[in-house]
């Protein structure tokens, strides 16, 4: 189901590649464009962010020694 244009959204993006673990980014904003992909039911959105996208800091347990 596509997200309606002008909707307010919160999102998490997970980037993986040649790193040990994925980098996760968090953001929020408003959907300014929705495009339906050729392969239904996929779609693409453009989001106008209300503040900068930031990295979610990984949880690192305290050193027990």
Secondary structure, DSSP 4 states (H G I P E B T S, - for coil): -PPPTT-EEEEEEEE-SSSSS-EEEEEEEEEEEEEE-SSTT-EEEEEEESS--EEPPPP-PPP--
